[in-house]
């Protein structure tokens, strides 16, 4: 072999080494940028790595995660599918795909994927597998709870999620189970789980709101007020928080403060609940004209709310429109407001 041929081979080997090394650098830098939260640049570099290298499971995975983090969910799923096609034995790729499908409200597909994960992967000595299994059970529980309304099996999944030692310090399953207990009217259990969720992360306004709701349901209005104040301190743009605080203040007979909160709720949302509650508060303060206007507005927005018709009955009776009041009480009773039956007996005989 001539010196010239040896030289050409050396050049060729150098070019191959440089190309492979550059590709590896694109992946490593892209992953590093992903870890730093620079998702746009991470996507750019991981794409270069995929274009040069043909695409590895991890390159597709991290590009999918970066796309997921920038809310490009459909593209993220395509990348997770590519990663799974290369290597179906990495649990965290399946889990992230299912979580992304939930974001897109593709609940049937997500449930199918979560069932596959839970069937394919067994609890093990590998903490990474156990952690991802805990996430899978938690998310399957969410679908069973919120979409399928299958409360017993949702509870079983939340319990299973929390049974993993790797998940004992995770806020979400405690919060999700607490909300489930709230819906099944197990209020003390709800408070216990929501308190644990708050201990793990005090910065989630929704957890404080749900805890306030649980206290409200057992008529512990002082504790409800403490929790809802914290929720509003953390997030002062959610009308539901002001609406609940207004309801709590009404039950504490602090009507002027309640009125201020309902004003804020109406400004934020224009929701019938806020108008109805503000109307009732004005009724308690003796401002019957504006109370009537608010409850009529609530009825325009939603003519299936029994509370609105009940309040319209109270206001019209106070104004002196007995016939109209009785019609409203009857409508409220038809919609399930049992207290309206007492008003019909006492005021409409």
NORPE-V974738 format. One record per run of one state. SS is the DSSP state (H for helix, E for strand, C for the rest). FROM is the first residue (numbers start at 1). TO is the last residue. Records with the same first field share a line. If there is no record, write none. Layout:
SS=FROM-TO / FROM-TO
This chain:
C=1-2 / 37-38 / 54-56 / 70-72 / 87-90 / 104-106 / 121-126 / 148-150 / 164-164 / 168-170 / 184-186 / 201-204 / 218-220 / 235-238 / 252-254 / 270-271 / 285-287 / 302-305 / 320-321 / 335-338 / 348-349
H=3-36 / 39-53 / 57-69 / 73-86 / 91-103 / 107-120 / 127-147 / 151-163 / 165-167 / 171-183 / 187-200 / 205-217 / 221-234 / 239-251 / 255-269 / 272-284 / 288-301 / 306-319 / 322-334 / 339-347
